[in-house]
Amino acid sequence: MDNWWSQAGGYTDNRFTDRRREEFAQMMNANATKVGCSFEKKGRLTSILCLYNSRVVLGQPFYQKLEA
């Protein structure tokens, strides 16, 4: 979780521009409307895997801003 959350910092706009932050960017992807997750625990190590129905695209916006 620390690795995932550390990817959140540094975004200044609404675009996916850094592959090193892909896991966080995927969760912000408005085109992803379905997600499935699983986890595995081995001793003190817990692994989490989530799959989405739409992949975030480098250089593209995460979501479309709408007027209120």
N, C-alpha and C positions, 0 to 999 in steps of 0.2 A: 504494500500500500504506500509506503514511503516513496518508492521509486515512481509509482504512478502519480502521486500528488506533487512530487517535485517537478514534473513535466508541466504543471499548470502555470507556473510563474513565467514571466517574460513575454506573454502575449500582449501585444499593444493594438492589434486590429482583429478583424474577423476572418483571417486567412490561415490556412495550414501551410506553413513555410519551412518546417524543420522536422525531418523524419525521426529525429531523436525524441520527439514528443508525440509520436504517432498514437500511442495507447490513449493518452489524454484527448488528443484531437478527435479520435474515433468516437468518444463519448459525446463530444460536442456536435457531431455531424447530424444535421437536421434530416438528412436523407435516410438515415438509419431508423427504420420504424419497427424493427424486430431485433431482439437480442436473446441469446441463450448463454448461460454461464454455468460453469461447474467448478468444483474445487477438489483438491486432494491434500490430505494432511499426512505428513510423514515426520513423526517426532515433533520437533519444534518448528519445522518448515511447513508452510501452507502455500500451495500454488493455486492461483485463480486463473481461469481461462474463459474469455467471453468472445463469442462470435456474433457478428452483425450482418444484416442482409444487404448493407450498402457500405462500401469502403470509402473513406475520406480520400480526396484527390489533392495531391500537392499543388499549391497555388490557388486552389479554389476556396471560396468562402465556406465557413462552417454552417451558416444559416443565412436566410434572407431577412433583412431588417424590414419590418412593416411599420407603417404610420399608425399611431393610435387614434 
